[in-house]
Amino acid sequence: MIQVRIHGRGGQGVVTSAELIAIAAFKNGLYAQAFPYFGVERSGAPIQAFVRLSEQAITIREHVYEPDIIIIQDATLLESVDVLSGAKKSTKIIINTSQASDEIAQKIKTEKIQSFIPDAKSIHTVDATKIALEILGKNIMNTTILGVFAKFTGKINLDSLKKAIIEKLSHKGDKITAANIAAAEKAYNQ
């Protein structure tokens, strides 16, 4: 079983990210479970969502405490939330930032801002905000960062992600759906 924890802020599409991963995994023939964790937080407050992917039925119904993959949609959370809590040496980390992986690893090590100190090889950075602003015209980078998730982890493929985006976002119209697919593709191919 692969366990994913997604960190972001209210309004950044964290819950939708989890749902899109689960839908894409299901389209790849996997069992999937996605659920959020937040209370009455306002827009901009830190929130989490969780995803589990497996070839067998998933019976666990708890938060993800030891993630195999962590997605951080807002790098400022590194300074205020222990987003790496429960991470292992094998945990892969995807961060929305303009900084390079080795810069992020050094920052975490130097400032001791997290309970786990990853090495740069386990971190993949992408400026998903820049891609989202360029293609979508707004800072909602969840589909963008999922393009990186597909490429970096191999747990879902780009085709299943595109189908998931169509299924989840088609009610918003063809233009928005196509733009989200384009943003995911650009991040995947970068």
Residue pairs with C-beta under 8 A, 6 or more apart in sequence:
1 52
1 53
1 54
1 56
1 58
1 60
2 52
2 53
2 54
2 68
2 69
2 153
2 155
3 50
3 51
3 52
3 64
3 66
3 67
3 68
3 69
4 18
4 21
4 50
4 51
4 52
4 53
4 64
4 67
4 68
4 69
4 70
4 71
5 48
5 49
5 50
5 64
5 67
5 69
5 70
5 71
5 86
6 14
6 17
6 18
6 48
6 49
6 50
6 51
6 70
6 71
6 73
7 14
7 46
7 47
7 48
7 70
7 71
7 72
7 73
7 74
7 77
7 81
7 83
8 14
8 17
8 46
8 47
8 49
8 72
8 73
8 74
8 77
8 142
9 43
9 44
9 45
9 46
9 47
9 73
9 74
9 77
10 38
10 41
10 42
10 43
10 44
10 45
10 47
11 43
11 44
11 140
12 73
12 74
12 139
12 140
12 141
12 142
13 73
13 140
13 141
13 142
13 143
14 36
14 47
14 48
14 49
14 73
14 142
15 36
15 47
15 49
16 142
16 168
17 49
17 71
17 73
17 142
17 143
17 145
17 146
18 34
18 35
18 36
18 49
18 50
18 51
19 34
19 168
20 142
20 143
20 146
20 161
20 164
20 165
20 168
21 32
21 34
21 51
21 53
21 146
21 149
21 155
21 156
21 164
22 32
22 33
22 34
22 51
22 53
23 32
23 163
23 164
23 167
23 168
24 146
24 150
24 156
24 157
24 160
24 161
24 163
24 164
25 31
25 32
25 51
25 53
25 155
25 156
25 160
26 32
27 160
27 163
27 164
28 156
28 157
28 160
30 53
30 54
30 55
31 53
31 54
31 55
31 56
31 57
31 58
32 51
32 52
32 53
32 54
32 58
33 50
33 51
33 52
33 58
33 60
34 49
34 50
34 51
34 52
35 49
35 50
36 47
36 48
36 49
36 50
37 47
37 48
37 49
37 50
37 63
38 45
38 47
38 48
41 47
46 77
46 80
46 81
48 63
50 63
50 64
51 64
52 58
52 60
52 64
53 155
64 86
65 85
65 86
66 86
66 87
66 88
67 86
67 87
67 91
68 88
68 90
68 91
68 92
69 91
69 92
69 93
69 94
69 149
69 153
69 155
70 83
70 84
70 87
70 91
70 92
70 93
70 94
71 94
71 145
71 149
72 78
72 83
72 93
72 94
72 95
72 96
73 96
73 128
73 141
73 142
73 145
74 96
75 95
75 96
75 97
75 99
75 104
77 83
78 95
78 104
78 107
78 108
78 113
78 114
79 111
79 113
82 114
82 115
83 114
84 91
84 93
84 108
84 114
84 115
84 116
84 118
85 114
85 115
85 116
86 116
87 93
87 115
87 116
87 118
88 116
89 122
90 122
91 116
91 118
91 122
92 122
92 124
92 152
92 153
93 118
93 122
93 123
93 124
94 123
94 124
94 125
94 126
94 145
94 148
94 149
94 152
95 104
95 123
95 124
95 125
95 126
96 125
96 126
96 127
96 128
96 129
96 141
96 145
97 104
97 125
97 126
97 127
98 125
98 127
98 129
98 130
99 107
99 125
100 125
101 120
101 121
101 123
101 124
101 125
102 120
104 120
104 123
104 125
105 117
105 118
105 119
105 120
105 123
106 120
107 113
108 114
108 117
108 118
109 117
124 148
124 152
126 144
126 145
126 148
126 187
126 190
128 141
128 144
128 145
128 148
128 187
129 139
129 141
131 141
131 144
131 183
131 186
131 187
131 190
132 138
132 139
132 140
132 141
132 144
132 183
133 139
135 144
135 179
135 182
135 183
135 186
136 176
136 179
136 180
136 183
141 183
143 165
143 169
143 180
143 181
143 183
143 184
144 183
144 184
144 186
144 187
145 187
146 156
146 161
146 184
146 187
147 158
147 161
147 183
147 184
147 185
147 186
147 187
147 188
147 189
148 187
148 188
148 190
149 155
149 156
150 156
150 157
150 158
150 161
150 184
150 188
151 158
151 187
151 188
156 164
158 184
158 185
158 188
161 184
161 188
162 181
162 184
162 185
165 177
165 180
165 181
165 184
166 177
166 181
169 176
169 177
169 180
170 177
